Amino acid sequence: MFRAQSQGVGDSTTSQNYLSYLRQSLRENKPWDKMASELVTGSGACFDNGAIGCYMWDRGMPLDNFSNTTRIFLGTRMECAQCHDHPFDKWTQKQFYEMGAFTQNMTASSYRSPVVEETQKMIRQDKSLDKDMQDLMRQAVTEVTRPLRDKRDLDNRRQLAGLLDQTEASLLFEAFEQVAAAMKEQNKEFDTLRKELDEARAKNDKEKSKDIQRRLGES
């Protein structure tokens, strides 16, 4: 009934929190009216409120979400009235959109750290950074936030989200800039070693080639 599944509700992070919310509610024998209210009025981040999974069912399709919500909680199928007056019921198309307006402005998206988004905006707007540095900083952001997409460790994702949201964007920007600078130097070293390896292979110097390959593996 609640379309509970481990994947497919927004993203894996939201799915796991949504499932945890449902399990805990059933475990506590929470009254259905309270549970329905929490699902329909849910707001915030998935780490704080798993009930928002209700609005992740049909992310980006608010009218479809509304149709499913009325079917689940009211036991009434209204989707036919989205295109025309309902042929077998009393609902008109006008009534469908009047009722759908209550949740039309609800938005749902995968978890995003406001601080990380602000940092990414700073990276885009900083004219002192060349394209290579911007790309490396974006790569650093991707690697740092990768655990948020890890399906296995929910507690780790929650802790990382909390740490990111408590950090100032300017500090994250500085940290990513330093990481990007280190990555840039490492890339230069890697390119140099690759060039030396090509030269050693051209001279059929197996001993030097083996040494360079070892160093490449360590870099």
C-alpha positions in Angstrom: 0.0 0.0 0.0 2.8 2.4 0.9 5.0 1.2 -2.1 7.8 0.4 0.3 10.9 -0.8 -1.5 14.6 -0.6 -0.9 15.2 1.2 -4.1 13.3 3.5 -6.4 11.9 6.0 -3.8 13.9 9.1 -4.8 17.2 7.4 -4.1 18.7 4.7 -1.9 19.2 7.1 1.0 15.6 8.3 1.1 14.4 4.7 0.5 16.2 3.3 3.6 15.0 6.1 5.8 11.5 5.7 4.5 11.5 2.0 5.2 12.9 2.6 8.7 10.1 5.1 9.4 7.4 2.5 8.3 9.0 -0.3 10.3 9.3 1.8 13.4 5.7 3.1 13.1 4.4 -0.5 12.8 6.6 -1.6 15.6 5.2 1.1 17.9 1.6 0.3 16.7 1.2 3.9 15.7 -2.4 4.8 15.1 -3.2 4.9 11.3 -4.6 8.5 11.5 -1.4 9.8 13.0 0.7 7.8 10.5 -1.3 9.1 7.6 -1.0 12.7 8.9 2.8 12.3 9.2 3.1 11.0 5.7 0.9 13.6 4.0 2.3 16.6 5.9 6.0 15.4 6.0 8.7 17.9 5.4 12.5 18.3 5.9 15.4 16.1 5.1 15.2 12.3 4.9 17.7 11.9 7.7 15.4 13.8 10.0 12.0 12.6 8.8 11.7 9.4 6.9 8.0 10.1 6.3 8.9 12.4 3.4 9.3 9.2 1.3 5.6 9.7 0.7 6.5 12.6 -1.6 9.4 10.8 -3.2 7.1 8.2 -4.7 6.5 10.3 -7.8 9.2 12.9 -7.6 8.7 15.6 -10.2 5.1 14.4 -10.9 3.0 16.2 -8.3 -0.4 15.4 -9.9 0.5 11.7 -10.1 1.5 11.8 -6.5 -1.8 13.4 -5.6 -3.7 10.8 -7.5 -1.9 8.0 -5.7 -2.3 9.7 -2.3 -6.1 10.0 -2.7 -6.3 6.4 -3.9 -4.3 5.2 -0.8 -5.8 7.4 1.9 -9.3 8.1 0.6 -9.9 4.9 -1.3 -11.0 6.9 -4.3 -9.5 6.8 -7.9 -9.5 10.3 -9.3 -6.8 10.1 -11.9 -9.3 9.9 -14.8 -10.5 13.4 -13.9 -7.0 14.7 -14.6 -7.8 14.8 -18.4 -11.6 15.0 -18.4 -14.6 14.8 -16.1 -14.7 11.3 -14.5 -16.8 9.1 -16.7 -18.0 6.8 -13.9 -17.9 9.0 -10.8 -19.0 12.4 -9.7 -15.5 14.1 -9.9 -15.0 16.8 -12.5 -11.7 17.8 -14.0 -12.0 21.2 -12.3 -12.4 19.5 -8.9 -9.3 17.4 -9.6 -7.1 20.4 -10.1 -8.7 22.3 -7.2 -7.8 19.5 -4.8 -4.4 18.9 -6.5 -3.5 22.5 -5.8 -3.1 21.7 -2.1 0.1 19.8 -2.8 1.1 21.3 -6.2 3.9 23.4 -4.6 5.4 20.5 -2.7 8.9 19.7 -3.9 10.9 16.5 -3.4 14.5 15.9 -4.4 17.4 13.6 -3.4 19.2 14.6 -0.3 21.5 17.6 -0.9 23.6 19.4 1.6 22.9 23.2 1.5 26.5 23.8 2.5 27.9 21.6 -0.3 25.6 23.3 -2.8 26.8 26.7 -1.6 30.4 25.5 -2.0 29.7 24.3 -5.5 28.3 27.7 -6.3 31.4 29.4 -5.0 33.5 27.1 -7.2 31.5 28.1 -10.3 31.7 31.8 -9.5 35.4 32.1 -8.5 37.1 33.7 -11.6 40.5 33.1 -10.2 40.2 29.3 -10.7 41.1 27.9 -14.1 38.9 25.2 -15.6 41.3 22.4 -14.5 41.1 23.5 -10.9 37.4 23.9 -11.0 37.0 20.4 -12.5 39.4 18.9 -9.8 37.5 20.7 -7.0 34.2 19.3 -8.3 35.8 15.9 -8.4 36.9 16.4 -4.8 33.3 17.3 -3.8 32.0 14.2 -5.5 34.5 11.9 -3.6 33.8 13.6 -0.3 30.0 13.2 -0.7 30.2 9.7 -2.2 29.3 8.0 1.2 25.9 9.8 1.1 25.1 7.5 -1.8 26.3 4.4 0.0 23.4 1.9 0.4 25.1 -0.1 3.2 25.8 2.3 6.1 22.8 4.5 7.0 24.5 5.8 10.2 27.6 6.8 8.3 25.5 8.8 5.8 23.6 10.5 8.6 26.8 11.5 10.4 28.4 12.8 7.2 25.4 14.9 6.4 25.4 16.4 9.8 29.1 17.3 9.6 28.7 18.9 6.2 25.7 20.9 7.3 27.6 22.2 10.3 30.6 23.3 8.3 30.9 26.8 6.7 30.9 26.8 3.0 34.1 29.0 2.9 36.0 26.4 4.9 34.8 23.6 2.6 35.8 25.7 -0.4 39.3 26.1 1.1 39.6 22.4 1.9 38.5 21.4 -1.6 40.9 23.9 -3.2 43.8 22.3 -1.2 42.7 18.8 -2.2 42.4 19.9 -5.9 46.0 21.4 -5.8 47.4 18.1 -4.4 45.5 16.2 -7.1 46.9 18.5 -9.8 50.5 17.8 -8.6 49.8 14.1 -8.4 48.5 14.2 -12.0 51.6 15.9 -13.2 53.8 13.3 -11.5 51.6 10.5 -13.0 52.0 12.0 -16.5 55.7 12.3 -16.1 56.0 8.6 -15.0 53.8 7.6 -17.9 56.1 9.4 -20.3 59.2 7.8 -18.7 57.5 4.4 -19.0 56.8 4.8 -22.7 60.5 5.8 -23.2 61.7 2.8 -21.3 59.5 0.4 -23.2 60.7 2.0 -26.5 64.3 1.2 -25.4 63.2 -2.3 -24.2 64.5 -1.5 -20.7 62.5 -4.1 -18.8 64.2 -3.3 -15.4 63.4 0.4 -15.6 59.9 -0.3 -16.9 59.2 -2.6 -14.0 60.4 0.1 -11.5 58.3 2.8 -13.1 55.2 0.5 -13.0 55.8 -0.1 -9.3 56.0 3.7 -8.8 52.8 4.2 -10.8 51.1 1.7 -8.6 52.1 3.6 -5.5 51.1 7.0 -6.8 
